Amino acid sequence: MKSKLRPSQHYRLTLLARGPRRYAKGDQEIPGLMKMGFVEPIGASSADGSRKWAITDAGRIALQSHTGDEAFQPTIHSSGS
């Protein structure tokens, strides 16, 4: 089943899949992604109201399901001989 992410939501999750990022208090995408359980705040807000956000496991699953890309799944490397 494909998730119904808007292109802007997909882009935001793609960025967050690379690591936590700081977004301004008035960001348009973060509140919706948080309500869907795809992102979570990290730490307290800064004096300017910005906050650091990270993708959740549910966000990674939604991103992978939206793209059909295995790149967002953990890779297990064997230490072959």
DRENPA-3360 file (N, C-alpha, C; in nm, 2 decimals, always signed):
BEGIN
1 = MKSKLRPS = +0.08/-0.12/+0.00/+0.00/+0.00/+0.00/+0.09/+0.12/+0.00 ~ +0.06/+0.21/-0.09/+0.14/+0.34/-0.10/+0.09/+0.44/+0.00 ~ +0.18/+0.51/+0.07/+0.13/+0.62/+0.15/+0.10/+0.74/+0.07 ~ +0.02/+0.83/+0.12/-0.02/+0.94/+0.04/+0.06/+1.07/+0.10 ~ +0.18/+1.07/+0.06/+0.26/+1.19/+0.10/+0.26/+1.29/-0.01 ~ +0.24/+1.42/+0.03/+0.26/+1.52/-0.07/+0.41/+1.53/-0.11 ~ +0.44/+1.58/-0.22/+0.58/+1.60/-0.26/+0.66/+1.67/-0.15 ~ +0.61/+1.78/-0.09/+0.68/+1.85/+0.01/+0.70/+1.77/+0.13;
9 = QHYRLTLL = +0.61/+1.68/+0.17/+0.62/+1.59/+0.28/+0.73/+1.49/+0.25 ~ +0.73/+1.43/+0.13/+0.83/+1.34/+0.09/+0.97/+1.40/+0.10 ~ +0.98/+1.52/+0.05/+1.11/+1.59/+0.05/+1.16/+1.61/+0.19 ~ +1.07/+1.65/+0.28/+1.11/+1.68/+0.42/+1.15/+1.55/+0.49 ~ +1.08/+1.44/+0.47/+1.12/+1.31/+0.53/+1.25/+1.26/+0.47 ~ +1.27/+1.28/+0.34/+1.40/+1.25/+0.28/+1.52/+1.32/+0.35 ~ +1.50/+1.45/+0.37/+1.60/+1.52/+0.44/+1.63/+1.47/+0.58 ~ +1.52/+1.44/+0.66/+1.53/+1.40/+0.79/+1.58/+1.25/+0.80;
17 = ARGPRRYA = +1.57/+1.17/+0.70/+1.62/+1.04/+0.69/+1.77/+1.04/+0.70 ~ +1.83/+1.15/+0.66/+1.98/+1.17/+0.66/+2.03/+1.21/+0.79 ~ +1.94/+1.26/+0.88/+1.98/+1.30/+1.02/+1.89/+1.41/+1.07 ~ +1.88/+1.43/+1.20/+1.80/+1.54/+1.26/+1.83/+1.68/+1.20 ~ +1.73/+1.76/+1.19/+1.75/+1.90/+1.13/+1.66/+1.99/+1.22 ~ +1.71/+2.12/+1.21/+1.64/+2.23/+1.28/+1.54/+2.30/+1.19 ~ +1.42/+2.32/+1.24/+1.31/+2.39/+1.16/+1.25/+2.50/+1.24 ~ +1.22/+2.61/+1.17/+1.16/+2.72/+1.24/+1.02/+2.69/+1.30;
25 = KGDQEIPG = +0.98/+2.77/+1.39/+0.86/+2.75/+1.46/+0.74/+2.75/+1.37 ~ +0.74/+2.83/+1.26/+0.63/+2.84/+1.17/+0.63/+2.75/+1.05 ~ +0.72/+2.65/+1.06/+0.73/+2.55/+0.94/+0.59/+2.50/+0.91 ~ +0.57/+2.48/+0.78/+0.44/+2.44/+0.73/+0.42/+2.29/+0.73 ~ +0.52/+2.21/+0.72/+0.51/+2.06/+0.71/+0.52/+1.99/+0.84 ~ +0.61/+2.03/+0.93/+0.64/+1.96/+1.05/+0.51/+1.92/+1.13 ~ +0.42/+2.02/+1.16/+0.30/+1.98/+1.24/+0.22/+1.86/+1.18 ~ +0.20/+1.86/+1.05/+0.13/+1.75/+0.99/+0.20/+1.62/+1.00;
33 = LMKMGFVE = +0.33/+1.63/+0.97/+0.41/+1.50/+0.98/+0.42/+1.45/+1.13 ~ +0.42/+1.54/+1.22/+0.41/+1.50/+1.36/+0.28/+1.44/+1.40 ~ +0.17/+1.49/+1.35/+0.04/+1.43/+1.37/+0.02/+1.29/+1.32 ~ +0.09/+1.27/+1.20/+0.09/+1.14/+1.14/+0.19/+1.04/+1.21 ~ +0.27/+1.09/+1.30/+0.37/+1.01/+1.37/+0.50/+0.99/+1.30 ~ +0.52/+1.07/+1.20/+0.64/+1.05/+1.11/+0.77/+1.12/+1.16 ~ +0.75/+1.23/+1.24/+0.86/+1.30/+1.30/+0.84/+1.32/+1.45 ~ +0.95/+1.35/+1.52/+0.94/+1.38/+1.66/+1.04/+1.49/+1.70;
41 = PIGASSAD = +1.01/+1.57/+1.79/+1.10/+1.68/+1.83/+1.22/+1.62/+1.92 ~ +1.33/+1.68/+1.91/+1.45/+1.64/+1.99/+1.49/+1.77/+2.07 ~ +1.48/+1.75/+2.20/+1.52/+1.86/+2.29/+1.42/+1.97/+2.29 ~ +1.47/+2.08/+2.35/+1.38/+2.20/+2.37/+1.39/+2.29/+2.25 ~ +1.30/+2.38/+2.25/+1.30/+2.49/+2.14/+1.41/+2.59/+2.17 ~ +1.46/+2.65/+2.07/+1.56/+2.75/+2.08/+1.49/+2.88/+2.12 ~ +1.57/+2.98/+2.15/+1.52/+3.12/+2.18/+1.43/+3.17/+2.07 ~ +1.47/+3.14/+1.94/+1.40/+3.19/+1.83/+1.28/+3.11/+1.79;
49 = GSRKWAIT = +1.25/+3.00/+1.87/+1.14/+2.92/+1.85/+1.16/+2.80/+1.76 ~ +1.28/+2.79/+1.70/+1.31/+2.68/+1.61/+1.34/+2.55/+1.70 ~ +1.33/+2.44/+1.64/+1.34/+2.31/+1.71/+1.41/+2.21/+1.62 ~ +1.48/+2.12/+1.68/+1.54/+2.01/+1.61/+1.44/+1.89/+1.60 ~ +1.43/+1.83/+1.48/+1.34/+1.72/+1.46/+1.41/+1.60/+1.40 ~ +1.35/+1.48/+1.43/+1.41/+1.36/+1.37/+1.29/+1.27/+1.31 ~ +1.32/+1.19/+1.22/+1.23/+1.10/+1.16/+1.21/+0.98/+1.25 ~ +1.09/+0.93/+1.26/+1.05/+0.82/+1.34/+1.06/+0.69/+1.26;
57 = DAGRIALQ = +1.05/+0.58/+1.32/+1.04/+0.45/+1.24/+0.92/+0.45/+1.15 ~ +0.81/+0.50/+1.20/+0.69/+0.51/+1.11/+0.72/+0.60/+0.99 ~ +0.79/+0.71/+1.01/+0.83/+0.80/+0.90/+0.92/+0.73/+0.80 ~ +1.01/+0.65/+0.85/+1.10/+0.57/+0.76/+1.02/+0.47/+0.67 ~ +0.92/+0.41/+0.74/+0.84/+0.31/+0.67/+0.75/+0.38/+0.57 ~ +0.70/+0.49/+0.60/+0.61/+0.57/+0.51/+0.70/+0.62/+0.39 ~ +0.82/+0.66/+0.41/+0.91/+0.71/+0.31/+0.94/+0.59/+0.22 ~ +0.98/+0.48/+0.27/+1.02/+0.36/+0.19/+0.90/+0.32/+0.11;
65 = SHTGDEAF = +0.78/+0.31/+0.17/+0.66/+0.27/+0.10/+0.62/+0.36/-0.01 ~ +0.64/+0.49/+0.01/+0.61/+0.59/-0.09/+0.70/+0.58/-0.21 ~ +0.83/+0.56/-0.18/+0.93/+0.56/-0.29/+0.95/+0.42/-0.35 ~ +0.92/+0.31/-0.27/+0.95/+0.18/-0.31/+1.10/+0.15/-0.31 ~ +1.17/+0.24/-0.25/+1.32/+0.23/-0.25/+1.37/+0.16/-0.13 ~ +1.46/+0.07/-0.15/+1.52/-0.01/-0.04/+1.63/+0.07/+0.03 ~ +1.67/+0.19/-0.03/+1.78/+0.27/+0.02/+1.76/+0.31/+0.17 ~ +1.63/+0.32/+0.21/+1.61/+0.37/+0.34/+1.60/+0.26/+0.45;
73 = QPTIHSSG = +1.63/+0.13/+0.40/+1.63/+0.02/+0.50/+1.77/-0.01/+0.54 ~ +1.79/-0.05/+0.66/+1.92/-0.08/+0.71/+1.99/-0.19/+0.62 ~ +2.11/-0.18/+0.60/+2.19/-0.28/+0.53/+2.27/-0.36/+0.62 ~ +2.27/-0.49/+0.61/+2.36/-0.58/+0.69/+2.47/-0.63/+0.60 ~ +2.59/-0.59/+0.65/+2.71/-0.63/+0.57/+2.78/-0.75/+0.64 ~ +2.81/-0.85/+0.56/+2.88/-0.96/+0.62/+3.03/-0.94/+0.61 ~ +3.10/-0.99/+0.71/+3.25/-0.98/+0.70/+3.30/-1.11/+0.64 ~ +3.29/-1.12/+0.51/+3.32/-1.24/+0.44/+3.47/-1.27/+0.44;
81 = S = +3.51/-1.39/+0.40/+3.66/-1.42/+0.40/+3.73/-1.38/+0.28;
% end
